[in-house]
Amino acid sequence: MKLFKPLIFISSLSCAFSAYAADMVWSSDKRPASYSMPADADPVVTVAAGMFADDIKAVTDIRPHAVLPAQANIRLYQIDTAPRNELKQLKEMGMDIDGLKKLTDGFAIKVHGGVIYIAGTNGRGVAYGLLEMSRMAGVTPWVWWGDVVPEKNYTLTIDDNFSTMQGASVERRGVFINDEDWSLRPWSHLNFEPSEKTEIGANTYRKIFELLLRLRANTIWPAMHEGTTAFFEVEGAKAQADSCGIIVGTSHCEPLLRNNVGEWDRGERGEFNYRTNKEAVQRYWAERLDEVKDSKGGNIFTIGMRGIHDSSMAGYKTTQEKFDGLQEVIRDQQKLIRKHIGDPSEQDQIFVPYKEVLELYEMGLDVPDYVTLMWCDDNYGYLTRLSNPEEQKRKGGGGVYYHLSYWGRPHDYLWLTTTQPGLIYQQMRNAYDHNVRKLWIANVHDPKVAGYDLELFMDMAWDIDGVDGTSLDSHCKAWVERN
């Protein structure tokens, strides 16, 4: 990463390669690493292969190349598109393909006969597995965002009996780029990719998506504040998300992937008022649904409605009027999704009971069972509500929107993420134990500033049992030593 931004966390320390026994050499000057690609791979596999090749070149000075499977010492397989004969071959060498299929974004790595086999349940799984090899070679997820130069190692080895199978504890895991005008937006459009527009450019988003892949995350809520070019109006941004297998959603006040602050034109469309201007609002939502219906990365549709930015719905005065109006909106949105995307019960949807919307929800609002209920913290890391026993049975499950940075009264914390790791662990473990396992979103205004807390959050989303109250200190110590 170009040093336009100050380095926030500790500078690069010596990083040992691996604790695995040095039995099989998979990269050396005599036999550089090479890999074979799946025949019908998702675009994210190609992206991850490029990242992996750059990583290994940074460590060994020799860049791996894609070759035919018979010539490769790392062979990649995407289970959901692989032919039967390949699956049979993997089973015969002892890989648990049936178990792997049950995992979310899962991957398996197995050394067999002098070859490293990496199989993923889907394209993201393959990508995570390949980037796990980068980690084993000494490349931190913060190699770019943290300017962490990997230690040179010209001979990379792995235990010739090595085997691992991993999958996500939380189905959707990602970040909300929020309060971006503090550092990320000006850094992007003034330094990293200069532009006359005050935008976070497509190349900046690409770097965010690559970090998400390294952190085994899969979801973005893009920046949405006034003054920031709306994500879908940034040329190439959605294409970058799709190529990286990143699911695009939006915050609680942006229904159906629409950034109202940047995209609703009062002069052209009238007031953002469902009571008096329903047809214009529906056309506005339908335009975006048509635009994203063929997305390769995926979509998460926020349902419900608030004001242009973050205010109560316009046009409704009493609590009962607001309840009736919001109920009408939710029912109409299901019809729109069915018409423009497909069966709404098969689409990722979230409903965020936030501020006055929580009161309306608790009055008996009918939110379809397949919609995820998204709970929030109090802006300072304490969750204010979780799914009760009945809500835990919902098909759509539960989600969490959790602040690792915050701009607002009474206290901001932007320059450094100050949330105590023990609090993150306790709150997110509690959420998981309340069956809140569908979507975890961390609010960050700049991924670099979130550093350790963000990785802890994502590590828990990936493997909820990978850290506990007794191992937090060692988890933090390992992070500092690695970086």
One Martini backbone bead per residue (centre of mass of N, CA, C, O) as a GRO file, in nm:
protein
  483
    1MET     BB    1   0.094   0.036   0.024
    2LYS     BB    2   0.073   0.351  -0.008
    3LEU     BB    3   0.212   0.623   0.194
    4PHE     BB    4  -0.056   0.825   0.254
    5LYS     BB    5  -0.096   0.679   0.521
    6PRO     BB    6  -0.085   0.634   0.835
    7LEU     BB    7   0.051   0.419   1.056
    8ILE     BB    8  -0.116   0.265   1.315
    9PHE     BB    9   0.027   0.008   1.359
   10ILE     BB   10   0.256  -0.201   1.408
   11SER     BB   11   0.526  -0.276   1.274
   12SER     BB   12   0.709  -0.489   1.121
   13LEU     BB   13   0.772  -0.820   1.205
   14SER     BB   14   0.898  -1.101   1.254
   15CYS     BB   15   0.785  -1.393   1.054
   16ALA     BB   16   0.717  -1.698   1.086
   17PHE     BB   17   0.615  -1.948   0.893
   18SER     BB   18   0.587  -2.239   1.061
   19ALA     BB   19   0.478  -2.535   1.258
   20TYR     BB   20   0.527  -2.723   1.042
   21ALA     BB   21   0.656  -2.982   0.914
   22ALA     BB   22   0.950  -3.037   0.699
   23ASP     BB   23   0.857  -3.240   0.433
   24MET     BB   24   0.724  -3.055   0.210
   25VAL     BB   25   0.812  -2.901  -0.086
   26TRP     BB   26   0.632  -2.619  -0.255
   27SER     BB   27   0.882  -2.401  -0.257
   28SER     BB   28   1.151  -2.328  -0.486
   29ASP     BB   29   1.416  -2.281  -0.701
   30LYS     BB   30   1.368  -2.574  -0.823
   31ARG     BB   31   1.040  -2.565  -0.729
   32PRO     BB   32   0.801  -2.388  -0.798
   33ALA     BB   33   0.511  -2.284  -0.754
   34SER     BB   34   0.194  -2.436  -0.853
   35TYR     BB   35  -0.128  -2.416  -1.033
   36SER     BB   36  -0.465  -2.526  -1.061
   37MET     BB   37  -0.764  -2.477  -1.223
   38PRO     BB   38  -1.076  -2.478  -1.238
   39ALA     BB   39  -1.287  -2.523  -1.502
   40ASP     BB   40  -1.553  -2.379  -1.330
   41ALA     BB   41  -1.485  -2.091  -1.211
   42ASP     BB   42  -1.511  -1.843  -1.019
   43PRO     BB   43  -1.385  -1.527  -1.021
   44VAL     BB   44  -1.258  -1.539  -0.728
   45VAL     BB   45  -1.037  -1.745  -0.796
   46THR     BB   46  -0.871  -1.562  -0.979
   47VAL     BB   47  -0.820  -1.345  -0.771
   48ALA     BB   48  -0.679  -1.527  -0.558
   49ALA     BB   49  -0.451  -1.625  -0.742
   50GLY     BB   50  -0.321  -1.347  -0.776
   51MET     BB   51  -0.267  -1.296  -0.477
   52PHE     BB   52  -0.098  -1.548  -0.425
   53ALA     BB   53   0.125  -1.491  -0.629
   54ASP     BB   54   0.215  -1.226  -0.497
   55ASP     BB   55   0.284  -1.343  -0.221
   56ILE     BB   56   0.503  -1.553  -0.306
   57LYS     BB   57   0.688  -1.350  -0.440
   58ALA     BB   58   0.740  -1.183  -0.178
   59VAL     BB   59   0.883  -1.433  -0.038
   60THR     BB   60   1.060  -1.584  -0.298
   61ASP     BB   61   1.074  -1.422  -0.594
   62ILE     BB   62   0.854  -1.633  -0.707
   63ARG     BB   63   0.606  -1.681  -0.942
   64PRO     BB   64   0.331  -1.834  -0.970
   65HIS     BB   65   0.164  -2.068  -1.195
   66ALA     BB   66  -0.054  -2.174  -1.421
   67VAL     BB   67  -0.136  -2.520  -1.472
   68LEU     BB   68  -0.160  -2.826  -1.521
   69PRO     BB   69  -0.248  -3.064  -1.302
   70ALA     BB   70   0.000  -3.262  -1.355
   71GLN     BB   71   0.208  -3.000  -1.283
   72ALA     BB   72   0.087  -2.943  -1.007
   73ASN     BB   73   0.126  -2.871  -0.643
   74ILE     BB   74  -0.154  -2.708  -0.674
   75ARG     BB   75  -0.500  -2.809  -0.640
   76LEU     BB   76  -0.812  -2.699  -0.763
   77TYR     BB   77  -1.156  -2.712  -0.619
   78GLN     BB   78  -1.506  -2.683  -0.714
   79ILE     BB   79  -1.769  -2.849  -0.595
   80ASP     BB   80  -2.031  -2.709  -0.738
   81THR     BB   81  -1.867  -2.772  -1.043
   82ALA     BB   82  -1.762  -3.049  -1.024
   83PRO     BB   83  -1.695  -3.337  -1.139
   84ARG     BB   84  -1.734  -3.661  -1.043
   85ASN     BB   85  -1.441  -3.763  -1.084
   86GLU     BB   86  -1.314  -3.556  -0.888
   87LEU     BB   87  -1.470  -3.630  -0.634
   88LYS     BB   88  -1.376  -3.923  -0.628
   89GLN     BB   89  -1.074  -3.863  -0.599
   90LEU     BB   90  -1.093  -3.709  -0.329
   91LYS     BB   91  -1.220  -3.940  -0.166
   92GLU     BB   92  -0.990  -4.156  -0.214
   93MET     BB   93  -0.777  -3.959  -0.048
   94GLY     BB   94  -0.971  -3.859   0.218
   95MET     BB   95  -1.183  -3.651   0.146
   96ASP     BB   96  -1.463  -3.479   0.295
   97ILE     BB   97  -1.708  -3.399   0.088
   98ASP     BB   98  -1.973  -3.420   0.246
   99GLY     BB   99  -1.881  -3.233   0.477
  100LEU     BB  100  -1.808  -2.985   0.302
  101LYS     BB  101  -2.097  -2.927   0.183
  102LYS     BB  102  -2.208  -2.827   0.479
  103LEU     BB  103  -2.047  -2.578   0.450
  104THR     BB  104  -1.965  -2.240   0.481
  105ASP     BB  105  -1.735  -2.149   0.275
  106GLY     BB  106  -1.564  -2.399   0.243
  107PHE     BB  107  -1.250  -2.582   0.322
  108ALA     BB  108  -0.988  -2.803   0.192
  109ILE     BB  109  -0.669  -2.940   0.302
  110LYS     BB  110  -0.448  -3.175   0.124
  111VAL     BB  111  -0.185  -3.399   0.153
  112HIS     BB  112  -0.089  -3.591  -0.151
  113GLY     BB  113   0.168  -3.716  -0.313
  114GLY     BB  114   0.309  -3.417  -0.330
  115VAL     BB  115   0.020  -3.271  -0.303
  116ILE     BB  116  -0.195  -2.989  -0.297
  117TYR     BB  117  -0.529  -2.994  -0.190
  118ILE     BB  118  -0.802  -2.770  -0.291
  119ALA     BB  119  -1.129  -2.738  -0.151
  120GLY     BB  120  -1.447  -2.587  -0.235
  121THR     BB  121  -1.779  -2.530  -0.210
  122ASN     BB  122  -1.691  -2.262  -0.349
  123GLY     BB  123  -1.532  -1.994  -0.458
  124ARG     BB  124  -1.469  -1.881  -0.178
  125GLY     BB  125  -1.350  -2.138  -0.060
  126VAL     BB  126  -1.109  -2.150  -0.249
  127ALA     BB  127  -0.995  -1.875  -0.174
  128TYR     BB  128  -0.947  -1.930   0.127
  129GLY     BB  129  -0.758  -2.171   0.086
  130LEU     BB  130  -0.536  -2.023  -0.074
  131LEU     BB  131  -0.495  -1.793   0.148
  132GLU     BB  132  -0.393  -1.994   0.361
  133MET     BB  133  -0.120  -2.030   0.221
  134SER     BB  134  -0.027  -1.743   0.266
  135ARG     BB  135  -0.023  -1.758   0.572
  136MET     BB  136   0.182  -1.999   0.586
  137ALA     BB  137   0.401  -1.803   0.432
  138GLY     BB  138   0.366  -1.507   0.599
  139VAL     BB  139   0.092  -1.364   0.511
  140THR     BB  140  -0.088  -1.105   0.590
  141PRO     BB  141  -0.392  -0.947   0.563
  142TRP     BB  142  -0.206  -0.660   0.607
  143VAL     BB  143  -0.006  -0.621   0.366
  144TRP     BB  144  -0.143  -0.354   0.256
  145TRP     BB  145  -0.291  -0.184   0.482
  146GLY     BB  146  -0.014  -0.229   0.681
  147ASP     BB  147   0.266  -0.262   0.544
  148VAL     BB  148   0.338  -0.584   0.557
  149VAL     BB  149   0.633  -0.726   0.515
  150PRO     BB  150   0.738  -1.015   0.423
  151GLU     BB  151   0.930  -1.265   0.493
  152LYS     BB  152   1.185  -1.423   0.375
  153ASN     BB  153   1.131  -1.745   0.187
  154TYR     BB  154   1.275  -1.994  -0.029
  155THR     BB  155   1.144  -2.237   0.155
  156LEU     BB  156   0.846  -2.415   0.133
  157THR     BB  157   0.661  -2.593   0.384
  158ILE     BB  158   0.492  -2.918   0.458
  159ASP     BB  159   0.320  -3.146   0.593
  160ASP     BB  160   0.260  -3.462   0.446
  161ASN     BB  161  -0.016  -3.478   0.658
  162PHE     BB  162  -0.178  -3.245   0.593
  163SER     BB  163  -0.500  -3.131   0.743
  164THR     BB  164  -0.802  -2.936   0.657
  165MET     BB  165  -1.130  -2.814   0.783
  166GLN     BB  166  -1.341  -2.531   0.689
  167GLY     BB  167  -1.596  -2.303   0.829
  168ALA     BB  168  -1.859  -2.100   0.881
  169SER     BB  169  -2.053  -1.974   1.146
  170VAL     BB  170  -2.124  -1.728   0.966
  171GLU     BB  171  -2.271  -1.663   0.672
  172ARG     BB  172  -2.247  -1.342   0.702
  173ARG     BB  173  -1.948  -1.124   0.648
  174GLY     BB  174  -1.872  -0.774   0.744
  175VAL     BB  175  -1.888  -0.430   0.624
  176PHE     BB  176  -1.938  -0.082   0.716
  177ILE     BB  177  -1.893   0.210   0.542
  178ASN     BB  178  -1.859   0.471   0.782
  179ASP     BB  179  -1.773   0.785   0.807
  180GLU     BB  180  -1.573   0.835   0.544
  181ASP     BB  181  -1.486   1.150   0.565
  182TRP     BB  182  -1.244   1.123   0.763
  183SER     BB  183  -1.046   0.926   0.548
  184LEU     BB  184  -1.116   0.737   0.304
  185ARG     BB  185  -1.227   0.932   0.094
  186PRO     BB  186  -0.994   1.142   0.072
  187TRP     BB  187  -0.775   0.932   0.016
  188SER     BB  188  -0.891   0.823  -0.246
  189HIS     BB  189  -0.953   1.103  -0.422
  190LEU     BB  190  -0.655   1.241  -0.349
  191ASN     BB  191  -0.451   0.975  -0.380
  192PHE     BB  192  -0.500   0.680  -0.492
  193GLU     BB  193  -0.758   0.798  -0.690
  194PRO     BB  194  -0.783   1.057  -0.852
  195SER     BB  195  -1.070   1.288  -0.818
  196GLU     BB  196  -1.333   1.513  -0.859
  197LYS     BB  197  -1.476   1.316  -0.700
  198THR     BB  198  -1.637   1.231  -0.390
  199GLU     BB  199  -1.489   0.922  -0.382
  200ILE     BB  200  -1.493   0.578  -0.368
  201GLY     BB  201  -1.321   0.390  -0.555
  202ALA     BB  202  -1.289   0.094  -0.723
  203ASN     BB  203  -0.995   0.038  -0.624
  204THR     BB  204  -1.058   0.064  -0.326
  205TYR     BB  205  -1.271  -0.153  -0.313
  206ARG     BB  206  -1.084  -0.379  -0.402
  207LYS     BB  207  -0.908  -0.367  -0.144
  208ILE     BB  208  -1.137  -0.432   0.048
  209PHE     BB  209  -1.212  -0.708  -0.078
  210GLU     BB  210  -0.938  -0.841  -0.031
  211LEU     BB  211  -0.948  -0.821   0.274
  212LEU     BB  212  -1.202  -0.986   0.313
  213LEU     BB  213  -1.084  -1.246   0.200
  214ARG     BB  214  -0.852  -1.266   0.413
  215LEU     BB  215  -1.089  -1.259   0.650
  216ARG     BB  216  -1.335  -1.437   0.557
  217ALA     BB  217  -1.526  -1.256   0.396
  218ASN     BB  218  -1.859  -1.143   0.205
  219THR     BB  219  -1.945  -0.833   0.295
  220ILE     BB  220  -2.109  -0.517   0.188
  221TRP     BB  221  -2.152  -0.184   0.307
  222PRO     BB  222  -2.154   0.093   0.164
  223ALA     BB  223  -2.100   0.400   0.126
  224MET     BB  224  -2.361   0.686   0.215
  225HIS     BB  225  -2.288   0.972   0.244
  226GLU     BB  226  -2.279   1.286   0.220
  227GLY     BB  227  -2.057   1.340  -0.066
  228THR     BB  228  -2.085   1.047  -0.162
  229THR     BB  229  -2.065   0.841  -0.401
  230ALA     BB  230  -2.256   0.616  -0.505
  231PHE     BB  231  -2.182   0.295  -0.556
  232PHE     BB  232  -2.357   0.257  -0.834
  233GLU     BB  233  -2.192   0.531  -0.952
  234VAL     BB  234  -1.931   0.370  -0.947
  235GLU     BB  235  -1.724   0.279  -1.171
  236GLY     BB  236  -1.687  -0.076  -1.119
  237ALA     BB  237  -1.772  -0.160  -0.826
  238LYS     BB  238  -1.970  -0.400  -0.870
  239ALA     BB  239  -1.775  -0.568  -1.041
  240GLN     BB  240  -1.571  -0.608  -0.816
  241ALA     BB  241  -1.756  -0.756  -0.623
  242ASP     BB  242  -1.827  -0.994  -0.810
  243SER     BB  243  -1.530  -1.093  -0.860
  244CYS     BB  244  -1.498  -1.131  -0.523
  245GLY     BB  245  -1.768  -1.247  -0.393
  246ILE     BB  246  -1.934  -0.992  -0.299
  247ILE     BB  247  -2.182  -0.897  -0.098
  248VAL     BB  248  -2.449  -0.664  -0.142
  249GLY     BB  249  -2.553  -0.411   0.076
  250THR     BB  250  -2.746  -0.219   0.322
  251SER     BB  251  -2.858  -0.012   0.528
  252HIS     BB  252  -3.135   0.069   0.725
  253CYS     BB  253  -3.185   0.342   0.513
  254GLU     BB  254  -3.154   0.131   0.236
  255PRO     BB  255  -3.362   0.022   0.031
  256LEU     BB  256  -3.299  -0.193  -0.216
  257LEU     BB  257  -3.001  -0.071  -0.282
  258ARG     BB  258  -3.057   0.236  -0.195
  259ASN     BB  259  -2.907   0.563  -0.207
  260ASN     BB  260  -3.078   0.833  -0.113
  261VAL     BB  261  -2.872   1.062  -0.081
  262GLY     BB  262  -2.754   1.015  -0.394
  263GLU     BB  263  -3.036   0.911  -0.573
  264TRP     BB  264  -3.256   1.103  -0.477
  265ASP     BB  265  -3.458   1.310  -0.692
  266ARG     BB  266  -3.678   1.551  -0.634
  267GLY     BB  267  -3.709   1.691  -0.913
  268GLU     BB  268  -3.780   1.411  -1.060
  269ARG     BB  269  -3.959   1.237  -0.817
  270GLY     BB  270  -3.996   1.387  -0.561
  271GLU     BB  271  -4.105   1.269  -0.280
  272PHE     BB  272  -4.004   1.055  -0.008
  273ASN     BB  273  -4.331   0.931  -0.024
  274TYR     BB  274  -4.545   0.667   0.013
  275ARG     BB  275  -4.824   0.806   0.049
  276THR     BB  276  -4.790   1.028  -0.215
  277ASN     BB  277  -4.536   0.849  -0.395
  278LYS     BB  278  -4.539   0.540  -0.470
  279GLU     BB  279  -4.467   0.497  -0.773
  280ALA     BB  280  -4.187   0.633  -0.766
  281VAL     BB  281  -4.062   0.449  -0.550
  282GLN     BB  282  -4.101   0.181  -0.700
  283ARG     BB  283  -3.934   0.251  -0.950
  284TYR     BB  284  -3.671   0.298  -0.799
  285TRP     BB  285  -3.646   0.008  -0.692
  286ALA     BB  286  -3.674  -0.148  -0.964
  287GLU     BB  287  -3.418  -0.049  -1.101
  288ARG     BB  288  -3.222  -0.200  -0.908
  289LEU     BB  289  -3.325  -0.486  -0.939
  290ASP     BB  290  -3.259  -0.505  -1.243
  291GLU     BB  291  -2.948  -0.448  -1.210
  292VAL     BB  292  -2.892  -0.712  -0.989
  293LYS     BB  293  -3.011  -0.996  -1.089
  294ASP     BB  294  -2.703  -1.096  -1.213
  295SER     BB  295  -2.530  -1.128  -0.977
  296LYS     BB  296  -2.234  -1.295  -0.868
  297GLY     BB  297  -2.202  -1.219  -0.561
  298GLY     BB  298  -2.460  -1.071  -0.452
  299ASN     BB  299  -2.753  -1.005  -0.233
  300ILE     BB  300  -2.888  -0.763   0.008
  301PHE     BB  301  -3.216  -0.687   0.127
  302THR     BB  302  -3.342  -0.407   0.246
  303ILE     BB  303  -3.620  -0.347   0.448
  304GLY     BB  304  -3.832  -0.095   0.439
  305MET     BB  305  -3.854   0.250   0.591
  306ARG     BB  306  -3.717   0.574   0.563
  307GLY     BB  307  -3.575   0.838   0.533
  308ILE     BB  308  -3.341   0.961   0.337
  309HIS     BB  309  -3.154   0.892   0.579
  310ASP     BB  310  -3.239   0.900   0.937
  311SER     BB  311  -3.556   0.911   0.937
  312SER     BB  312  -3.866   0.924   0.946
  313MET     BB  313  -4.129   0.865   0.781
  314ALA     BB  314  -4.294   1.021   0.547
  315GLY     BB  315  -4.648   1.115   0.609
  316TYR     BB  316  -4.644   1.008   0.913
  317LYS     BB  317  -4.769   1.060   1.242
  318THR     BB  318  -4.873   0.833   1.379
  319THR     BB  319  -4.810   0.526   1.496
  320GLN     BB  320  -5.028   0.380   1.330
  321GLU     BB  321  -4.951   0.497   1.057
  322LYS     BB  322  -4.665   0.385   1.055
  323PHE     BB  323  -4.740   0.092   1.074
  324ASP     BB  324  -4.917   0.073   0.818
  325GLY     BB  325  -4.703   0.182   0.620
  326LEU     BB  326  -4.480  -0.032   0.673
  327GLN     BB  327  -4.648  -0.279   0.600
  328GLU     BB  328  -4.696  -0.198   0.307
  329VAL     BB  329  -4.403  -0.188   0.218
  330ILE     BB  330  -4.324  -0.483   0.274
  331ARG     BB  331  -4.533  -0.612   0.084
  332ASP     BB  332  -4.444  -0.464  -0.176
  333GLN     BB  333  -4.147  -0.562  -0.177
  334GLN     BB  334  -4.213  -0.861  -0.228
  335LYS     BB  335  -4.339  -0.811  -0.507
  336LEU     BB  336  -4.089  -0.685  -0.640
  337ILE     BB  337  -3.896  -0.920  -0.601
  338ARG     BB  338  -4.060  -1.129  -0.755
  339LYS     BB  339  -4.067  -0.972  -1.030
  340HIS     BB  340  -3.731  -0.900  -1.053
  341ILE     BB  341  -3.594  -1.178  -0.917
  342GLY     BB  342  -3.788  -1.363  -0.717
  343ASP     BB  343  -3.827  -1.558  -0.473
  344PRO     BB  344  -3.824  -1.410  -0.164
  345SER     BB  345  -3.748  -1.673   0.013
  346GLU     BB  346  -3.455  -1.685  -0.164
  347GLN     BB  347  -3.371  -1.413  -0.040
  348ASP     BB  348  -3.169  -1.182   0.094
  349GLN     BB  349  -3.306  -1.044   0.399
  350ILE     BB  350  -3.350  -0.738   0.591
  351PHE     BB  351  -3.442  -0.620   0.927
  352VAL     BB  352  -3.423  -0.297   1.107
  353PRO     BB  353  -3.484  -0.237   1.444
  354TYR     BB  354  -3.472   0.110   1.452
  355LYS     BB  355  -3.568   0.294   1.673
  356GLU     BB  356  -3.897   0.339   1.590
  357VAL     BB  357  -3.907   0.054   1.452
  358LEU     BB  358  -3.914  -0.118   1.709
  359GLU     BB  359  -4.195  -0.034   1.802
  360LEU     BB  360  -4.342  -0.139   1.549
  361TYR     BB  361  -4.255  -0.432   1.569
  362GLU     BB  362  -4.378  -0.473   1.871
  363MET     BB  363  -4.684  -0.433   1.756
  364GLY     BB  364  -4.685  -0.668   1.505
  365LEU     BB  365  -4.514  -0.685   1.272
  366ASP     BB  366  -4.503  -0.830   0.945
  367VAL     BB  367  -4.226  -1.035   0.913
  368PRO     BB  368  -4.098  -1.243   0.729
  369ASP     BB  369  -3.949  -1.543   0.818
  370TYR     BB  370  -3.704  -1.509   0.592
  371VAL     BB  371  -3.620  -1.265   0.752
  372THR     BB  372  -3.369  -1.083   0.889
  373LEU     BB  373  -3.289  -0.989   1.213
  374MET     BB  374  -3.136  -0.672   1.290
  375TRP     BB  375  -2.917  -0.599   1.535
  376CYS     BB  376  -2.803  -0.354   1.778
  377ASP     BB  377  -2.605  -0.134   1.910
  378ASP     BB  378  -2.515   0.163   2.115
  379ASN     BB  379  -2.225   0.246   1.960
  380TYR     BB  380  -2.040   0.089   2.219
  381GLY     BB  381  -2.086  -0.251   2.214
  382TYR     BB  382  -2.392  -0.278   2.321
  383LEU     BB  383  -2.643  -0.481   2.307
  384THR     BB  384  -3.003  -0.414   2.298
  385ARG     BB  385  -3.081  -0.677   2.120
  386LEU     BB  386  -3.230  -1.006   2.091
  387SER     BB  387  -3.337  -1.302   2.022
  388ASN     BB  388  -3.593  -1.470   2.097
  389PRO     BB  389  -3.715  -1.782   2.108
  390GLU     BB  390  -3.901  -1.731   1.858
  391GLU     BB  391  -3.693  -1.578   1.672
  392GLN     BB  392  -3.486  -1.822   1.662
  393LYS     BB  393  -3.689  -1.989   1.452
  394ARG     BB  394  -3.628  -1.839   1.214
  395LYS     BB  395  -3.531  -1.871   0.895
  396GLY     BB  396  -3.365  -1.587   0.884
  397GLY     BB  397  -3.283  -1.510   1.150
  398GLY     BB  398  -2.990  -1.339   1.269
  399GLY     BB  399  -2.839  -1.011   1.332
  400VAL     BB  400  -2.543  -0.782   1.333
  401TYR     BB  401  -2.479  -0.438   1.423
  402TYR     BB  402  -2.133  -0.326   1.476
  403HIS     BB  403  -1.929  -0.104   1.650
  404LEU     BB  404  -1.579   0.018   1.568
  405SER     BB  405  -1.710   0.295   1.497
  406TYR     BB  406  -1.789   0.655   1.574
  407TRP     BB  407  -2.029   0.919   1.486
  408GLY     BB  408  -2.129   1.108   1.770
  409ARG     BB  409  -2.329   1.136   2.018
  410PRO     BB  410  -2.121   1.211   2.280
  411HIS     BB  411  -1.895   1.015   2.135
  412ASP     BB  412  -1.612   0.975   1.955
  413TYR     BB  413  -1.455   0.697   1.745
  414LEU     BB  414  -1.199   0.707   1.485
  415TRP     BB  415  -0.888   0.701   1.486
  416LEU     BB  416  -0.948   0.478   1.707
  417THR     BB  417  -1.009   0.163   1.808
  418THR     BB  418  -1.154   0.112   2.156
  419THR     BB  419  -1.266  -0.161   2.179
  420GLN     BB  420  -1.282  -0.410   2.390
  421PRO     BB  421  -1.220  -0.735   2.326
  422GLY     BB  422  -1.394  -0.861   2.554
  423LEU     BB  423  -1.658  -0.733   2.456
  424ILE     BB  424  -1.672  -0.854   2.179
  425TYR     BB  425  -1.676  -1.144   2.269
  426GLN     BB  426  -1.924  -1.140   2.460
  427GLN     BB  427  -2.136  -1.026   2.256
  428MET     BB  428  -2.094  -1.231   2.016
  429ARG     BB  429  -2.139  -1.487   2.172
  430ASN     BB  430  -2.425  -1.416   2.264
  431ALA     BB  431  -2.543  -1.392   1.984
  432TYR     BB  432  -2.485  -1.678   1.887
  433ASP     BB  433  -2.649  -1.813   2.131
  434HIS     BB  434  -2.914  -1.656   1.985
  435ASN     BB  435  -2.901  -1.728   1.673
  436VAL     BB  436  -2.689  -1.508   1.552
  437ARG     BB  437  -2.590  -1.634   1.212
  438LYS     BB  438  -2.634  -1.469   0.934
  439LEU     BB  439  -2.532  -1.156   1.019
  440TRP     BB  440  -2.219  -0.970   1.028
  441ILE     BB  441  -2.161  -0.619   1.104
  442ALA     BB  442  -1.900  -0.383   1.075
  443ASN     BB  443  -1.830  -0.067   1.183
  444VAL     BB  444  -1.626   0.125   0.949
  445HIS     BB  445  -1.437   0.397   0.824
  446ASP     BB  446  -1.157   0.221   0.836
  447PRO     BB  447  -0.992  -0.067   0.828
  448LYS     BB  448  -0.713   0.012   0.945
  449VAL     BB  449  -0.813   0.128   1.220
  450ALA     BB  450  -0.944  -0.145   1.324
  451GLY     BB  451  -0.773  -0.394   1.292
  452TYR     BB  452  -0.789  -0.603   1.541
  453ASP     BB  453  -1.097  -0.596   1.594
  454LEU     BB  454  -1.176  -0.693   1.310
  455GLU     BB  455  -1.034  -0.968   1.319
  456LEU     BB  456  -1.179  -1.078   1.564
  457PHE     BB  457  -1.463  -1.062   1.447
  458MET     BB  458  -1.397  -1.251   1.198
  459ASP     BB  459  -1.293  -1.496   1.353
  460MET     BB  460  -1.566  -1.550   1.493
  461ALA     BB  461  -1.737  -1.578   1.233
  462TRP     BB  462  -1.573  -1.826   1.137
  463ASP     BB  463  -1.482  -1.922   1.455
  464ILE     BB  464  -1.640  -1.930   1.751
  465ASP     BB  465  -1.415  -2.141   1.895
  466GLY     BB  466  -1.123  -1.997   1.839
  467VAL     BB  467  -1.220  -1.810   2.082
  468ASP     BB  468  -1.182  -1.703   2.425
  469GLY     BB  469  -1.158  -1.572   2.741
  470THR     BB  470  -0.861  -1.723   2.772
  471SER     BB  471  -0.738  -1.635   2.456
  472LEU     BB  472  -0.713  -1.328   2.394
  473ASP     BB  473  -0.420  -1.260   2.455
  474SER     BB  474  -0.296  -1.462   2.250
  475HIS     BB  475  -0.437  -1.347   2.003
  476CYS     BB  476  -0.309  -1.066   2.018
  477LYS     BB  477  -0.013  -1.153   2.024
  478ALA     BB  478  -0.017  -1.296   1.748
  479TRP     BB  479  -0.092  -1.046   1.582
  480VAL     BB  480   0.155  -0.874   1.650
  481GLU     BB  481   0.376  -1.073   1.563
  482ARG     BB  482   0.281  -1.104   1.265
  483ASN     BB  483   0.287  -0.770   1.209
   0.00000   0.00000   0.00000
